[in-house]
Amino acid sequence: MSTMSIPLPDALKSFVDEQVSQRGYGTSSEYLRELIRKGQGCQQLRSLLLAGAASALTALADVSYFEGLRDLVRKSASPRTKV
């Protein structure tokens, strides 16, 4: 694992310290790692959305399309799960 040192203005350092204590993180490093992971997830989602927007239309997403998706989920859900 690599180490990174990040200088922060006092106001940002105070904010990070508050988030660590209020959200139950053990250290400021844990909090910052979580923010970075969320940023990665947002970037991946953005890439997928842009790829989807650039792709050709394959099916019309109308009422029957969504009903079919719901049926598929109901069939694959466990008997105790209510969808």
C-alpha positions as CSV (number, residue, x, y, z in Angstrom):
1,M,0.0,0.0,0.0
2,S,1.3,3.5,-0.8
3,T,1.1,6.6,1.4
4,M,0.0,10.0,0.2
5,S,0.3,13.2,2.2
6,I,-2.3,15.9,1.5
7,P,-2.0,19.4,2.9
8,L,-5.5,20.8,3.8
9,P,-6.6,24.2,5.0
10,D,-7.8,24.3,8.6
11,A,-11.4,24.5,7.6
12,L,-11.2,21.3,5.4
13,K,-9.2,19.5,8.1
14,S,-11.9,20.4,10.7
15,F,-14.6,19.1,8.3
16,V,-12.8,15.8,7.7
17,D,-12.3,15.4,11.5
18,E,-16.1,16.1,12.1
19,Q,-17.0,13.5,9.4
20,V,-14.7,10.9,10.9
21,S,-16.3,11.3,14.4
22,Q,-19.9,11.7,13.3
23,R,-19.9,8.8,10.7
24,G,-17.9,6.3,12.8
25,Y,-14.7,6.1,10.8
26,G,-11.6,5.1,12.7
27,T,-9.3,7.5,11.0
28,S,-9.3,10.3,8.4
29,S,-7.6,7.9,6.0
30,E,-10.6,5.6,6.1
31,Y,-13.0,8.5,5.4
32,L,-10.8,9.7,2.5
33,R,-10.6,6.1,1.0
34,E,-14.4,5.9,1.1
35,L,-14.7,9.2,-0.7
36,I,-12.3,8.0,-3.4
37,R,-14.2,4.7,-3.8
38,K,-17.4,6.7,-4.2
39,G,-15.7,8.9,-6.8
40,Q,-14.6,5.8,-8.7
41,G,-18.1,4.4,-8.6
42,C,-19.5,7.7,-10.0
43,Q,-16.9,7.7,-12.7
44,Q,-17.8,4.1,-13.7
45,L,-21.5,4.9,-13.7
46,R,-20.9,8.0,-15.8
47,S,-18.9,5.9,-18.3
48,L,-21.7,3.3,-18.5
49,L,-24.4,6.0,-19.0
50,L,-22.4,7.7,-21.7
51,A,-21.8,4.4,-23.5
52,G,-25.5,3.6,-23.2
53,A,-26.5,7.1,-24.6
54,A,-24.1,6.6,-27.5
55,S,-25.4,3.1,-28.4
56,A,-28.0,2.3,-30.9
57,L,-31.6,2.0,-29.8
58,T,-32.4,-1.8,-29.5
59,A,-35.9,-1.9,-27.8
60,L,-38.6,0.5,-26.9
61,A,-38.9,1.0,-23.1
62,D,-42.6,1.2,-22.9
63,V,-45.1,-0.1,-20.3
64,S,-44.9,-3.7,-21.5
65,Y,-41.1,-3.6,-21.4
66,F,-41.1,-2.7,-17.7
67,E,-43.8,-5.2,-17.0
68,G,-41.6,-7.9,-18.5
69,L,-38.7,-6.8,-16.3
70,R,-41.0,-7.0,-13.2
71,D,-42.1,-10.5,-14.2
72,L,-38.5,-11.6,-14.7
73,V,-37.6,-10.3,-11.2
74,R,-40.6,-11.9,-9.6
75,K,-39.7,-15.3,-11.2
76,S,-36.1,-15.1,-10.0
77,A,-37.0,-13.7,-6.5
78,S,-37.1,-16.1,-3.5
79,P,-40.6,-17.2,-2.4
80,R,-40.3,-15.0,0.7
81,T,-39.4,-11.9,-1.2
82,K,-42.3,-9.7,-2.2
83,V,-41.6,-7.5,-5.3
